[in-house]
Amino acid sequence: MKVLVADPIAQEGIDLLSKYAQVDVKTKQSPEDIIPIIGDYDALIVRSQTQVTADIIAAGKNLQIIGRAGVGVDNIDTNAASQRGIIVVNAPTGNTVSAAEHAVALMLAMARNIPQANTSLKSGKWQRAEFMGIEVKGKTLGIVGLGNVGSEVARRARGLEMKLIGYDPIISSERAANLQVELVPLAQLIKESDFITLHIPLTESTKNIIGEKELATVKPNVRIINTARGGLINNDALVKAVKEKRVAGAAIDVFENEPCTESPLFECDKIIVTPHLGASTTEAQTLATTEVVQQIIDVFNGQPARYAVNAPFIKAEAMPFLAPFLEVCTTIGNVASYLGEGQMTGLHIKYQGEISSYDTNALKAAILGGVLNRLTEERVNVVNANIIASRRGIKVIEQKETTCENYANLITLEITTSNESITIAGTVLRGETHVVRVNDYWIDIIPTGGYFLFSDHRDRPGLIGAVGKIAGDGDVNISYMHLSRLKPRGQALMILALDAPFSKEQIDNILALPDVYSAKVVKI
């Protein structure tokens, strides 16, 4: 076997891999440099510098696996790799401890004004009174996101005798209790915390998760840490709040566009900045490298890769039948993640019809991916689905029935949370994904992509027109509508397909209408 290492990685990994394969280290190459040579290699290892394009993948005629010695795989065309049957793996736990320690280090640096005091003393000033700090003991630490890194931060903060509260909709209450973290709504966390630390992915729903509105509710002594992703905090609102002394300080390690050498954050002495150092330890680089190298060795030996991030494996003979249902599973999981409220505790998946006779591991992985991928960076596949669910304390039960009353095949997902139970069902009709059930309502919508309003209400005259007026006044076009009701003048479900999402103000206006019980925008 031959392996090409295209970016610098830890020597320990190269030494380990060299026992099983010929390893060629050729760094600082452009895609044009790699394309002529990649056909000779069975594996490719990169970090963040090398862009693994579709052209490189097409030229890699012998490629079995691409390894990213780190977490993100944005620089790898995973779709092209999946189409070629090439496994893409990453190292999601290699930098966990380093990232957690950096968050804690920034918290302590803020508490004791260490960067500012260092700069002052080196400039020839002795200003002890200027840098009066605070103890973290007894303070409330709000952890937004209790995945790998957030959990490690919690463990370290317990040793500092801090009170821990957390927000993460996809972690069970039992798992949080094991971490000694009290789960609370995000608004409560922002309002009650002395320190807030972010450990969530950047998605459409988390962008500017801390903005002007949120900063208006914080304690004036709050200090905010972001070692996760740039874009989670509205920088302009943060700088304004710090300058107005509504926020005591902030520590930022990540930026929307990197490298970043100019930012409003740099103009404020109370804001500490570091150039994305969360994973920058020798231990993290070694762990990430060895984590990827071991997966490559496993694949060479015919074993599954522990952290494969692309399409799950489906046997060739089953692919024509199962492939359309992968989109169904992802869709119903995604819809359920938007509609469910509270802490997730379990999933119940029912397969009915001919589909029940197939191996459904890939379908289960697609459902979990749909449920979790909007809320976590952990990519879910057939190899790690059970591991990820178990790690977050989510119980998954599968049920199979050979008969199906209404459809040839039906996949039903029931999500239970601390507040409620949500049921979504879907199938394939004429080659297209159809969502056919939401809770007790039987419906039929084709989620072709875009935004949908799901609204529970009492069926009464004038209500649909009132919602339509709110949409019209906000210049939001409705492409089609579906209505299902349990009985005339009884409870009903309205689904509107939208060309653009409703704003929060428009949602509030809908909720203010008489007899409207819920209104949620879902992006599919």
C-alpha positions as CSV (number, residue, x, y, z in Angstrom):
1,M,0.0,0.0,0.0
2,K,1.1,3.6,-0.7
3,V,0.1,6.7,1.3
4,L,0.5,10.3,0.3
5,V,0.8,12.8,3.2
6,A,0.0,16.2,1.7
7,D,0.2,18.4,4.8
8,P,2.5,18.3,7.8
9,I,1.4,15.8,10.4
10,A,3.0,14.4,13.6
11,Q,6.0,12.2,13.1
12,E,4.6,9.5,15.4
13,G,1.8,8.9,12.9
14,I,4.2,8.6,10.0
15,D,6.3,6.1,11.9
16,L,3.2,4.0,12.8
17,L,1.9,4.0,9.3
18,S,5.3,3.2,7.8
19,K,5.0,-0.3,9.4
20,Y,2.1,-1.1,7.1
21,A,2.6,1.0,4.0
22,Q,5.0,3.1,1.9
23,V,4.6,6.7,3.1
24,D,5.5,9.6,0.9
25,V,5.4,13.1,2.5
26,K,4.9,15.8,-0.1
27,T,3.6,19.0,1.4
28,K,2.8,22.5,0.1
29,Q,1.4,21.2,-3.2
30,S,-1.5,22.6,-5.2
31,P,-4.3,20.4,-6.5
32,E,-2.6,20.7,-9.9
33,D,0.5,19.2,-8.4
34,I,-1.3,16.4,-6.8
35,I,-3.6,15.3,-9.7
36,P,-0.7,13.7,-11.8
37,I,0.6,11.6,-8.9
38,I,-2.4,10.7,-6.8
39,G,-3.3,7.7,-9.0
40,D,-0.4,5.8,-7.5
41,Y,-1.7,6.0,-3.9
42,D,-4.2,4.0,-1.9
43,A,-4.6,6.6,0.8
44,L,-4.3,10.4,1.2
45,I,-3.7,12.3,4.5
46,V,-4.3,16.1,4.8
47,R,-4.9,18.7,7.4
48,S,-6.6,22.0,6.5
49,Q,-4.2,23.4,3.9
50,T,-4.7,21.0,1.0
51,Q,-7.9,21.2,-0.9
52,V,-9.0,17.7,-1.9
53,T,-11.1,18.5,-5.0
54,A,-13.4,16.4,-7.1
55,D,-10.6,16.4,-9.8
56,I,-8.1,15.0,-7.3
57,I,-10.6,12.3,-6.2
58,A,-11.3,11.4,-9.9
59,A,-7.6,11.0,-10.6
60,G,-7.1,8.8,-7.5
61,K,-7.9,5.6,-9.2
62,N,-6.5,3.5,-6.4
63,L,-7.7,5.6,-3.5
64,Q,-9.5,3.7,-0.8
65,I,-9.5,6.3,2.0
66,I,-8.8,10.0,2.6
67,G,-7.9,11.0,6.1
68,R,-8.2,14.5,7.7
69,A,-5.9,14.9,10.7
70,G,-8.4,17.1,12.5
71,V,-12.1,17.6,12.9
72,G,-13.5,19.7,10.0
73,V,-13.6,18.2,6.5
74,D,-14.7,21.3,4.6
75,N,-11.6,21.1,2.4
76,I,-12.5,17.6,1.2
77,D,-15.2,17.0,-1.5
78,T,-17.0,14.3,0.5
79,N,-19.8,13.9,-2.1
80,A,-17.3,13.1,-4.9
81,A,-15.5,10.7,-2.5
82,S,-18.8,8.9,-1.7
83,Q,-19.7,8.6,-5.4
84,R,-16.3,6.9,-6.0
85,G,-16.7,4.7,-2.9
86,I,-13.8,6.3,-1.1
87,I,-14.0,6.5,2.7
88,V,-13.4,9.9,4.3
89,V,-12.3,9.8,7.9
90,N,-11.4,12.5,10.5
91,A,-10.2,12.7,14.0
92,P,-13.1,14.2,16.0
93,T,-11.6,13.5,19.5
94,G,-7.9,14.2,19.0
95,N,-8.1,17.9,19.9
96,T,-10.9,17.6,22.5
97,V,-8.7,18.1,25.6
98,S,-6.6,20.8,24.0
99,A,-9.7,22.8,23.0
100,A,-11.3,22.4,26.4
101,E,-8.1,23.5,28.2
102,H,-7.8,26.5,26.0
103,A,-11.3,27.6,26.8
104,V,-10.5,27.2,30.6
105,A,-7.2,29.1,30.1
106,L,-9.0,32.0,28.4
107,M,-11.6,32.0,31.2
108,L,-8.9,32.3,33.9
109,A,-7.0,34.8,31.8
110,M,-10.0,37.0,31.7
111,A,-10.8,36.5,35.4
112,R,-7.3,37.8,36.4
113,N,-6.7,40.3,33.5
114,I,-3.4,38.4,32.6
115,P,-2.9,39.7,29.1
116,Q,-3.6,43.3,30.0
117,A,-1.3,43.1,33.1
118,N,1.5,41.5,31.1
119,T,1.3,44.3,28.4
120,S,1.2,47.0,31.1
121,L,4.2,45.7,33.0
122,K,6.3,45.2,29.9
123,S,5.6,48.8,29.0
124,G,7.2,49.9,32.3
125,K,4.1,50.4,34.4
126,W,3.4,48.9,37.8
127,Q,-0.4,49.1,38.1
128,R,-1.6,46.5,40.6
129,A,-4.8,48.3,41.4
130,E,-5.8,48.5,37.7
131,F,-6.0,44.8,37.3
132,M,-8.1,43.7,40.2
133,G,-9.5,40.2,39.3
134,I,-12.2,37.8,40.4
135,E,-12.2,34.2,41.6
136,V,-14.0,31.6,39.5
137,K,-14.8,29.5,42.6
138,G,-18.6,29.6,43.2
139,K,-19.3,31.4,39.9
140,T,-21.8,30.1,37.4
141,L,-20.4,28.7,34.1
142,G,-22.9,28.4,31.3
143,I,-21.8,25.8,28.7
144,V,-23.5,26.1,25.4
145,G,-23.1,22.7,23.8
146,L,-22.2,19.6,25.8
147,G,-20.5,17.5,23.1
148,N,-16.9,16.3,23.2
149,V,-15.3,19.6,24.1
150,G,-18.1,21.0,26.2
151,S,-18.2,17.9,28.3
152,E,-14.4,18.2,29.0
153,V,-14.8,21.8,29.9
154,A,-17.5,20.8,32.4
155,R,-15.1,18.2,34.0
156,R,-12.4,20.8,34.5
157,A,-14.8,23.5,35.8
158,R,-16.0,21.1,38.5
159,G,-12.4,21.0,39.7
160,L,-12.5,24.8,40.0
161,E,-15.7,24.5,42.2
162,M,-17.9,26.3,39.7
163,K,-21.7,25.9,39.4
164,L,-22.4,24.4,36.0
165,I,-25.5,25.1,33.9
166,G,-25.7,24.0,30.3
167,Y,-27.8,24.2,27.1
168,D,-27.8,21.4,24.6
169,P,-31.1,20.1,23.1
170,I,-29.6,16.8,21.9
171,I,-28.2,15.5,25.2
172,S,-30.2,13.5,27.6
173,S,-30.9,14.7,31.2
174,E,-29.2,11.6,32.5
175,R,-26.0,12.4,30.5
176,A,-26.0,16.0,31.8
177,A,-26.6,14.8,35.3
178,N,-23.5,12.6,35.0
179,L,-21.5,15.7,34.1
180,Q,-23.1,17.5,37.1
181,V,-24.5,20.1,34.7
182,E,-28.0,21.5,35.2
183,L,-29.8,21.8,31.8
184,V,-31.6,25.1,31.3
185,P,-33.1,27.0,28.3
186,L,-30.6,29.1,26.4
187,A,-32.2,32.4,27.5
188,Q,-31.9,31.4,31.1
189,L,-28.3,30.4,30.7
190,I,-27.4,33.7,29.1
191,K,-29.3,35.6,31.9
192,E,-27.8,33.7,34.9
193,S,-24.2,32.9,33.9
194,D,-21.1,34.7,35.2
195,F,-19.1,33.0,32.4
196,I,-20.5,31.7,29.1
197,T,-18.5,29.4,26.9
198,L,-19.6,28.2,23.4
199,H,-19.0,24.7,22.1
200,I,-21.4,24.3,19.2
201,P,-21.2,24.2,15.4
202,L,-21.9,27.2,13.2
203,T,-25.2,26.6,11.4
204,E,-28.1,28.7,10.2
205,S,-29.8,28.3,13.5
206,T,-26.7,29.1,15.6
207,K,-25.3,32.0,13.7
208,N,-25.3,35.1,16.0
209,I,-26.7,32.9,18.7
210,I,-25.4,35.7,21.0
211,G,-26.4,39.0,19.6
212,E,-27.7,42.4,20.6
213,K,-30.9,41.0,22.1
214,E,-29.1,38.3,24.1
215,L,-26.5,40.7,25.4
216,A,-29.2,43.0,26.7
217,T,-30.2,40.3,29.2
218,V,-26.7,39.2,30.6
219,K,-25.2,40.1,34.0
220,P,-23.0,43.2,33.7
221,N,-20.1,41.1,35.1
222,V,-20.5,38.3,32.5
223,R,-17.4,37.1,30.5
224,I,-17.9,35.3,27.2
225,I,-15.6,32.7,25.6
226,N,-15.7,31.4,22.1
227,T,-13.3,28.7,21.0
228,A,-15.8,26.9,18.8
229,R,-16.6,28.8,15.5
230,G,-16.5,32.4,14.3
231,G,-20.0,33.8,13.6
232,L,-21.6,32.4,16.8
233,I,-21.4,35.9,18.4
234,N,-22.3,39.2,16.7
235,N,-19.0,40.9,17.0
236,D,-20.3,44.5,16.7
237,A,-22.9,43.9,19.4
238,L,-20.2,42.3,21.6
239,V,-17.8,45.2,21.3
240,K,-20.5,47.7,22.0
241,A,-21.6,45.8,25.1
242,V,-18.1,45.6,26.4
243,K,-17.4,49.3,25.8
244,E,-20.7,50.2,27.5
245,K,-19.6,48.0,30.5
246,R,-22.7,45.8,30.0
247,V,-20.3,42.9,29.5
248,A,-17.1,42.6,31.6
249,G,-15.0,40.9,29.0
250,A,-14.7,38.3,26.2
251,A,-12.1,35.9,24.9
252,I,-12.3,34.9,21.2
253,D,-10.2,32.2,19.5
254,V,-12.1,31.8,16.3
255,F,-13.2,34.1,13.4
256,E,-15.6,33.9,10.5
257,N,-12.8,34.4,8.0
258,E,-9.4,33.1,8.9
259,P,-6.6,34.1,8.9
260,C,-8.0,37.3,10.5
261,T,-5.7,40.3,11.2
262,E,-8.3,43.1,11.4
263,S,-11.5,43.0,13.5
264,P,-13.5,45.4,15.7
265,L,-12.6,42.9,18.5
266,F,-9.0,44.0,18.4
267,E,-9.9,47.5,19.4
268,C,-11.1,46.7,22.9
269,D,-8.7,46.0,25.7
270,K,-11.2,43.9,27.6
271,I,-11.5,41.4,24.7
272,I,-8.7,38.8,24.5
273,V,-8.0,37.3,21.1
274,T,-6.0,34.3,20.0
275,P,-5.4,33.0,16.5
276,H,-7.4,29.8,16.6
277,L,-5.2,28.0,19.1
278,G,-7.7,25.6,20.4
279,A,-6.1,22.5,18.8
280,S,-2.5,23.9,18.8
281,T,-0.8,21.6,21.2
282,T,1.8,19.0,20.4
283,E,-0.4,16.4,22.1
284,A,-3.5,17.3,20.0
285,Q,-1.6,17.1,16.8
286,T,-0.1,13.7,17.7
287,L,-3.5,12.3,18.8
288,A,-5.3,13.6,15.6
289,T,-2.6,12.1,13.4
290,T,-2.5,8.7,15.1
291,E,-6.4,8.6,15.2
292,V,-6.5,9.0,11.4
293,V,-3.5,6.7,10.8
294,Q,-5.1,3.9,12.8
295,Q,-8.3,4.2,10.7
296,I,-6.3,3.9,7.5
297,I,-4.5,0.8,8.9
298,D,-7.9,-0.6,9.8
299,V,-9.3,-0.1,6.3
300,F,-6.1,-1.6,4.8
301,N,-6.8,-4.6,7.0
302,G,-10.4,-4.9,5.9
303,Q,-11.9,-3.4,9.1
304,P,-14.4,-0.5,9.3
305,A,-13.2,3.0,10.0
306,R,-14.3,4.3,13.4
307,Y,-14.9,7.9,12.3
308,A,-16.0,7.7,8.6
309,V,-17.8,10.9,7.7
310,N,-19.3,10.3,4.3
311,A,-22.0,8.1,2.9
312,P,-22.7,4.8,4.8
313,F,-22.1,1.5,3.0
314,I,-25.0,-0.2,1.4
315,K,-24.6,-3.5,-0.5
316,A,-24.7,-3.1,-4.2
317,E,-27.7,-5.5,-4.6
318,A,-29.7,-3.4,-2.0
319,M,-28.8,0.0,-3.3
320,P,-31.5,0.5,-6.0
321,F,-34.2,-0.2,-3.4
322,L,-32.8,1.5,-0.3
323,A,-31.1,4.6,-1.8
324,P,-34.3,6.6,-2.2
325,F,-35.2,6.0,1.4
326,L,-32.0,7.5,2.6
327,E,-33.4,10.9,1.7
328,V,-36.7,10.1,3.4
329,C,-34.9,9.2,6.6
330,T,-32.7,12.3,6.6
331,T,-35.8,14.5,5.9
332,I,-38.0,13.1,8.6
333,G,-35.1,13.3,11.1
334,N,-34.5,16.9,10.1
335,V,-38.2,17.9,10.4
336,A,-38.4,16.2,13.8
337,S,-35.3,18.1,15.1
338,Y,-37.1,21.4,14.3
339,L,-40.5,20.5,15.8
340,G,-39.3,18.8,19.0
341,E,-38.7,20.9,22.1
342,G,-37.0,19.9,25.3
343,Q,-34.1,17.5,26.0
344,M,-34.1,14.5,23.6
345,T,-34.4,11.1,25.4
346,G,-35.1,8.5,22.8
347,L,-35.9,7.6,19.2
348,H,-38.3,4.9,18.1
349,I,-38.1,4.0,14.4
350,K,-40.6,1.8,12.7
351,Y,-40.1,0.2,9.2
352,Q,-43.2,-1.1,7.5
353,G,-43.6,-3.0,4.3
354,E,-41.0,-4.6,2.0
355,I,-38.3,-2.3,3.5
356,S,-38.5,-4.2,6.8
357,S,-36.8,-7.2,5.2
358,Y,-33.6,-5.2,4.4
359,D,-30.6,-4.3,6.6
360,T,-31.7,-0.9,7.9
361,N,-28.5,0.2,9.6
362,A,-27.9,2.8,6.9
363,L,-31.4,4.1,7.2
364,K,-31.0,4.4,11.0
365,A,-27.8,6.3,10.5
366,A,-29.6,8.7,8.0
367,I,-32.4,9.3,10.5
368,L,-29.9,10.1,13.3
369,G,-28.0,12.3,10.9
370,G,-31.1,14.2,10.1
371,V,-31.9,14.6,13.8
372,L,-28.4,15.6,14.9
373,N,-26.5,17.2,12.1
374,R,-28.3,20.6,12.5
375,L,-27.2,20.7,16.1
376,T,-23.8,19.0,16.2
377,E,-20.6,18.7,14.1
378,E,-20.5,15.0,14.6
379,R,-21.2,13.4,11.3
380,V,-23.4,10.3,11.7
381,N,-22.9,7.2,9.6
382,V,-23.6,3.4,9.8
383,V,-20.3,2.9,11.7
384,N,-20.7,5.5,14.4
385,A,-24.5,6.0,14.7
386,N,-24.9,3.8,17.8
387,I,-21.7,5.3,19.4
388,I,-22.9,8.8,19.0
389,A,-26.4,8.1,20.3
390,S,-25.0,6.2,23.3
391,R,-22.5,9.0,24.0
392,R,-25.4,11.5,24.2
393,G,-27.6,9.2,26.3
394,I,-30.2,8.8,23.5
395,K,-31.9,5.4,23.3
396,V,-32.7,4.1,19.8
397,I,-35.3,1.4,19.3
398,E,-36.1,-0.1,15.9
399,Q,-39.3,-2.0,15.0
400,K,-40.0,-3.9,11.8
401,E,-43.4,-4.9,10.4
402,T,-43.9,-6.6,7.0
403,T,-47.3,-5.2,6.5
404,C,-48.3,-1.5,6.0
405,E,-51.9,-0.4,5.8
406,N,-51.7,2.8,3.7
407,Y,-48.4,2.6,1.8
408,A,-46.2,0.0,0.2
409,N,-43.4,1.2,2.5
410,L,-43.5,3.6,5.4
411,I,-40.8,4.8,7.8
412,T,-42.1,6.4,11.0
413,L,-39.9,8.2,13.5
414,E,-41.1,9.1,17.0
415,I,-38.8,11.4,19.1
416,T,-39.4,11.6,22.8
417,T,-38.1,14.6,24.7
418,S,-38.5,15.8,28.3
419,N,-41.5,17.9,27.1
420,E,-43.3,15.9,24.4
421,S,-43.4,13.2,21.8
422,I,-43.1,14.1,18.0
423,T,-44.0,11.6,15.3
424,I,-43.0,12.1,11.6
425,A,-43.5,9.5,8.9
426,G,-42.3,9.5,5.3
427,T,-42.2,7.3,2.2
428,V,-41.2,7.2,-1.5
429,L,-43.9,7.8,-4.1
430,R,-43.1,8.0,-7.8
431,G,-39.4,8.3,-7.0
432,E,-39.9,11.3,-4.7
433,T,-39.7,11.8,-0.9
434,H,-43.1,12.4,0.7
435,V,-43.7,13.4,4.3
436,V,-47.1,11.8,5.0
437,R,-47.6,12.2,8.8
438,V,-46.9,14.8,11.5
439,N,-48.1,13.6,14.9
440,D,-51.8,12.7,14.5
441,Y,-52.2,14.4,11.2
442,W,-52.0,12.5,7.9
443,I,-50.6,14.8,5.2
444,D,-48.8,14.6,1.9
445,I,-46.1,17.2,1.2
446,I,-43.0,16.9,-1.1
447,P,-40.1,18.6,0.7
448,T,-38.2,19.8,-2.4
449,G,-36.0,22.1,-0.3
450,G,-36.6,25.5,1.2
451,Y,-38.6,26.7,4.2
452,F,-41.9,25.4,5.6
453,L,-44.1,26.8,8.3
454,F,-45.7,24.2,10.6
455,S,-48.6,25.6,12.6
456,D,-51.0,23.9,15.0
457,H,-54.2,25.8,15.4
458,R,-58.0,25.5,15.8
459,D,-59.8,25.2,12.5
460,R,-61.9,28.4,12.2
461,P,-62.9,30.9,9.5
462,G,-60.4,33.7,8.8
463,L,-57.3,32.1,10.4
464,I,-55.6,31.1,7.1
465,G,-56.3,34.5,5.7
466,A,-54.8,36.2,8.7
467,V,-51.6,34.2,8.4
468,G,-51.5,35.0,4.6
469,K,-51.8,38.7,5.4
470,I,-48.8,38.5,7.8
471,A,-46.8,36.7,5.0
472,G,-47.9,39.3,2.4
473,D,-47.1,42.3,4.7
474,G,-43.6,40.8,5.2
475,D,-43.1,40.1,1.4
476,V,-42.8,36.4,2.0
477,N,-44.3,34.4,-0.9
478,I,-46.2,31.2,-0.2
479,S,-45.7,28.6,-2.9
480,Y,-48.3,26.2,-1.7
481,M,-50.3,25.2,1.4
482,H,-51.4,21.9,3.0
483,L,-54.1,21.7,5.7
484,S,-55.1,18.7,7.8
485,R,-57.6,18.7,10.6
486,L,-58.8,16.1,13.1
487,K,-62.4,17.3,12.7
488,P,-64.3,20.4,11.5
489,R,-63.7,23.4,13.8
490,G,-61.3,21.2,15.7
491,Q,-57.5,21.0,16.0
492,A,-55.7,21.4,12.7
493,L,-52.2,21.5,11.2
494,M,-51.3,24.0,8.5
495,I,-48.1,23.7,6.5
496,L,-47.0,26.5,4.2
497,A,-44.1,26.2,1.7
498,L,-42.3,29.5,1.8
499,D,-39.8,31.1,-0.7
500,A,-38.1,32.8,2.3
501,P,-38.2,32.2,6.1
502,F,-40.5,34.2,8.3
503,S,-38.7,36.6,10.7
504,K,-39.0,36.2,14.4
505,E,-41.3,39.2,14.5
506,Q,-43.6,37.5,11.9
507,I,-43.6,34.3,13.9
508,D,-44.5,36.2,17.0
509,N,-47.4,37.9,15.1
510,I,-48.7,34.5,14.0
511,L,-48.5,33.2,17.5
512,A,-50.4,36.2,18.7
513,L,-53.4,35.3,16.5
514,P,-56.3,33.7,18.5
515,D,-56.4,29.9,18.4
516,V,-52.8,29.5,17.1
517,Y,-51.0,27.0,19.4
518,S,-47.6,26.8,17.7
519,A,-45.7,28.1,14.7
520,K,-42.3,26.8,13.6
521,V,-40.2,27.4,10.5
522,V,-38.5,24.2,9.2
523,K,-35.7,24.3,6.7
524,I,-35.5,21.2,4.5
